[in-house]
Amino acid sequence: MLTIMKLLSIICAVSCMMTPPGFSENKYIPDFKSLDKHPIPEWFLDAKFGIYTHWTPTTVGSELDGGGRYPFKMYQRDVILNDILKETGKGPHATYRLHKETFGDPAEFGWKDVIKTFQPKSFDAAEWAELFYQSGAKFAGPVAIHHDGYAMWDSDVTRWNVKNLAGIDPSKELEKEIRKRGMKFIASFHHSHTWRFFYPSYAFDGSDPLNVDLYFEPHEKTAPISSRFKRWWRGLLDEYLEKYNPDMMWLDMGTRDIPKETMYPYITSYYNHGLKEGKEVAITVKNYAPYLPGAIVDYEKGRVKELAERPWLTDDTLHPNWFYTEKRGMKKNANDVIDELIDIVSKNGCLLLNIAPNSDGIIDPKQRKVLHEVGEWLKYNGEAIYHTRPWKIAEEGPTKIESTGSFGKTVKYTSKDIRFTRSKDGKFLYVIALAKPQSDFVVKSIGFQPKSLSYISESKDQPAKVEVKSELTTEGLKIKLPSQLADSQATVFCLEI
């Protein structure tokens, strides 16, 4: 008979043979200190610019009311609630009235019925992915599930999914097309907020036991999430990871609704999955939610005021809302996006830009124009953005971000506003004027004469460096402009140091 020690030895040997080299099943454990050792991926530090898409049945509602939280607002008959369920006024909400006029009483035609009207016929994953690639994005992917509880993939966890109800699997198609073009594939998950999101529905069809797998059990505003909700929340993440293997799982609101004892085991699973697959993975957490260990902090529609030691992320959008609507105009043009990207990169961050297709799956010409113009600028000036690292300071000039945080204002810059980045190997310093300079100018932060200084210009669809003269003065380095400058949104000078 085998002794216990021999048996354990055999089990250990078999286990080691089944485990990939360099991988420990217990590399990460669901403990803060263990998880917070997870590094931010090198590909994220190099990429700088990504795109994701708010496109779910909520788009149908957004096209109607011009807002972004139709499933939440359509049930507000008696009082008006904000996102954290505080009463801000007496009802009915304008969206409730609009829904009643369009579809009827929400008790009879609720969100479960609006979902079925989402039947996109023009979705083309290859067309989307090519547009993202041409824009200069290095990572991209869909909103996998929003607060509305509708999975944008072929799911076995929930019947409320796009394959079951609309016959397509955008996640599968986008994953294929995005990776084909050399971009990292990401997906965003907003379903931690679903527990709160359908609270107003409980006065209507949300209280029907037949709909509990969409709206969840009727509960009080402050009730903790149920066991059923925990299983659903985690099951969707596990399923998506198994099917589509994203490089980043972007989490909206983080632990604001999900307790640590539920969240940490998932993070552990994902980090260890990355080790097992031999790939760098990342998760995110909003700056206004409790920090998640090892996560990239995301500033929604905001950014940091000064150069940050730890890499970070901004998610922003071209429209005032996240979902498509023709009722409100664009919030940002290409120049705004380029300036925002430069400012973010100079402060050790990355930009994740939202694009909002319409309910039929079409990205409208206005958004396409912005992406093409951003891509054109990056085609010539990308060396000052991609694979760069922060310099000793980020900025010089009069225009500053008011404060670090989310929901900041769109900032307009001038040619006196300068941002700095450096090449990964430290050999080059990039001086970026956020508007076209009109005359020679002094960079006060540079107190040395570079080995060489050149202006990155456009020549036959390729970047070309034109030598530029400079003079070290008591005020700083004076850059003498070349005879011609391209009418670019921002002007880049490369200094060999």
Summary of the structure (lengths in Angstrom):
residues: 497
radius of gyration: 25.0
end to end distance: 72.2
largest distance: 90.0
contacts: 1662
relative contact order: 0.11
helix: 35%
strand: 20%
